[in-house]
Amino acid sequence: MLDRVAGRSIAVRLAVSALFWSFAILLIAGLILSALYRENTERAFDQRLLVYANTLASNLVAPGEPDRDLGPVGDPRFELPLSGWYWQVGRPGAPAVDIRSSKSLFGGQLPSLAPADDTNFGQIRRGYGNAPDDRDLRVIERDIDVGEDGRFIIRVAGPADEIASDARRFVFALVVTFTLLGLALGVTTLLQIRFGLRPLSDLRRALGAIRRGEADRVAGEYPRDIAPLAIDLNLLLDTNREILDRARTQVGNLAHALKTPLSIVVNEAENAPDEVAVRIREQAGLMRDQVNYYLDRARAAALAGTLGTLTEVEPVIAGLTRTFAKIYRDKDLAIDLAVVDGLRFRGERQDLEEMAGNLIDNAAKWASGRVAVEGVIDLDDPERPRLTLIIDDDGPGLPETGREEMIKRGRRLDETKPGSGLGLSIVTDLAALYGGSLKLDASPLGGLRAVLVLPGDRS
């Protein structure tokens, strides 16, 4: 259980800890108070019994015959048969016929609290025993020496259920009181936790706004304990933004630095023999594709996972479908689009265009006449919602063994179709940089299905 609680939020851990210790403290306090109350109740009950015993002792030592009638002790319950209130006076070891007792005892005897070999005469002993009708009794026993008339043992008993009923009433009142107290403590604890952790909740909401692209800094005022964390987070965001800006600049500079020499090489090839010029242009084109591919990877690696970057999916996909419908208009291509409203991609727009564009281009290139594009959102994990793009075509499709080969870098299954063969490889690499994936499968339309999974959101 402790392991499960350890993985919960701070509020849950504080609440569970506070409620557990409050319950433990109240339980221990209740046990102690109930034990003390029972002890005090027994002591008060014994004091009442001792008063009756002292009255009997006074009557016993009064002038006159010691074996005379001791008279009333001031409580009529001693006169009622089997009332639960009894007294008994006799000499140690005396037979039953020589023992005097209250009318309520009805010929019975009270249990002795002194052991048979007891030599400590004169003590006052307290304990529990059974009445003639098997009721539990609280018994007090006192020794008294009347001089020449010898020694006597006085026993007075009362019903023990009076002590038990008083203790039960106290325990009931204690349970009700401590239950209300526990509920009050629980409510105040939850209120304190809610109030105390509110700055952390505000900080979490501020970070959520950054992640959703609604803000670029942690806003708000925080207590002295949390303010340094908010300041450090803002510094980290600023530093990350500066690093990304430098990465963009360096990637752009590298692209210009590489493309310019390639353009010069292609221009110079115009003066070379035809066969050499064709070979140079072909290799320069491959080099340009490779340069663009790795520059795109470098740029995407710098931008992937950037906080606060969100792209609306439907406008991007709609624009791509219109573009490719025009490009492949000679095929009389029908492109069906179904994207969930408010669907957003957690990343750069141009990366989504690159991935979705390659997949739609590939589907349009091989389709016989129909392409279907669907965009859905998976919200099973609220912390990591996933965007899924499904592109189907009605082309010839691919065997299962060929699907993995098709997404390998630079691999082409049909040299008759134009392109460098890097399209699906680019999609795979970009998706991996964003923590996503690309999977090829058989399409219900009869051709190939591409399933692209990316981090997403829904407005």
Disulfide bonds with the S-S distance in Angstrom:
none
